[in-house]
């Protein structure tokens, strides 16, 4: 994997912030492969990964002027990509759940299976899950990324370490730290 020249990228970011579209195109070319690999590993679908990349770079272009320190462009882009992938994954999961529910159809079939959860309980559970997702996404980037990959994508710690390009012990530390922060938040 080729190493990125962060100083050169920072110069490109400064030019892009001043409206130079060629500079942004160069940023895209320099970072596309890494971003695509992350999206593909996360979403496990090449078409969804392409959608994620498109959305990531659109958001980056729209918000590049808000980036105060051009030397952290790659980290900033990684964070955008991770959040876009998480949103796409969540929407895909909801779509698949709706599709499954439609295919299995009707409340009658659910009652026959013994799944007679009331609509109120389903609503409460959905609200709780939405709250938890918001709290996870409000964690520092490394913690939220580790938690999402571990508990929502069911990835092994070793896979997460390779994907995040960190050690296994760092992944464990981020998971523990993230769980502790979530526990404190939920207690409040």
N, C-alpha and C positions, 0 to 999 in steps of 0.2 A: 504494500500500500504506500503510495507516494506521500511524502510529507508536504504539508502546505506551508507556504511562505506567508506567515501571518502579517509581517510588515508590508509586504506587497499588497495583500488583501486589504489591509487598513487604508492604504493609499487609494485603492479602487473604491472602497466604501466612501471615503471623503469625496471622491469625484462623483460617485453615484448620488450622494446626498446633495450635490450641487446641480443635479439634473442630467448628468452624463449617462445616457442609456447604454453606450458602448461599455462603460465601466461596469454597469450592472450585468450586462451580458457576459463579461469576463468573469465576474463573480459566480455567475450561474455555471459556466463551463468548469471553473475550478472546483466547485463544491458539489456539483450534481451527483456524481457517482457515489460519494459517501452518503449523501442524503437519500438517494434511491435505495441503496443497500439497507439502510436503517428502516425505511418505510416498508420495504419488501419483507424483511425479517419480522417486523412488527405485525404487519397485516396478513402476511402469507398469501397474498394474491397480487399478481402483477398489475392488474387493472386498478385495483384500489390503491396500490402503491403509486401508480402514475397519477391518479387523482390527488393523492396526498401531496406529491411533489408539486403539482401544479398549484394547489392551494397554498402550500408553504411559500413558494416563490412569489405568488401574488401578494400574500400578506407581508412578506419581506420588502417587496418593492413599495407597497403602500406606506409602510412604517419605517423605512430606512432612515428617514430624517429624525426619528425619535431615538435612534441609537447614539448614545453620548460618547461611548468609547469604541472607535472603529476597530481596535485590536481584538475585541471580543465578538466580532461578527460571526465566526463559526459557532461559538457557544450559543449565541443569540439565535442563529438559524437552527441549530439542533433543538433548542427549546421550542421554537415555533413548530418544527416538524413533529416533535413528540406530541405536542398538544393536538395538532391536526390529526395525526394518526390515531390518538386516543379517541377523539371525537368521531372519526370515521368508523373505528372499531365498535364504539358504543352504538352508533346509529345502525351499523350492519347487524349487530347482535339483537337490537330491538326489532329490526326488520325480520330477521330470521325467526325470532320468538313469535312475532305477529303471524308470520307465514305458518309456523308450526301450529299455532293456536287455530288459525283458520282451517288448516288441513284436518286437525283433529276435531274441530268444530264443536259448537253448541255446549251450553251449560249442562245439558242432559248427560252428555258423555262424561263430563267432569264428575258429576254426581255419581255416575255408575262406577267410576274408578275410585271413588272415595275422596276425591279432591273437592270438597265443598267449602272452600275458603270464600268468605263473604267478599263482596265488592269493597266494603270498607277496609277489611284487612289487606286486600290487594293494594288499595290506594295508600294506606299507611306504609306498607312495605316499599312501594315505589318511591314515596316521599323520603323514606329513610335512606334508600339506596342513592337517590339523587343528592341528598345532603352529604352522604359519605363521599361521593365522587367529587363534589365541590370542595370538601375539606382536603381530600387527597391532592387535588389540582392546586390548592393554595399553599401546599408545602413547598419547601425549597426544591429546585428542579431535580437534583440528584435523588432525593428521597422519594419524590412523587414518581419519577421514572422507574426507580427500583421497585416500588410497591405495585405500580401498574403492570410492569412486566412479570413480576412474580405472581401476583394474586389475580390479575385480570387476564393475563396471557398465559398463565400457568407454565412459565419458563423456569428451567432449573437455574440455580444460582450461578453455575459455571457458564451457562449460556448468556445470562445477564452480564456477567463480568466481561465476556468476549464482546458482546454488543456495545457495552458502555466503555470498553477499552480501559477497564480498571481491574484491580485484584479482587479475588473472591472475598477476602476479608473486608474490603471496602464496601462490597455489595451487602454483606451481612451487617456492617455498621450502618449503612444507609437504611436498610430495612428496619433495624432496631430503632434507630433515631426517628424514622418516619412513624413507626407504630407508637412510640412514646408520645410524639407530638400529637398524633391523632387521638390517643387516649385522653390527653390533657384537654384537647379541644372538645371532645365529646362529653367529658365530665362537666365542663362548663355549660 
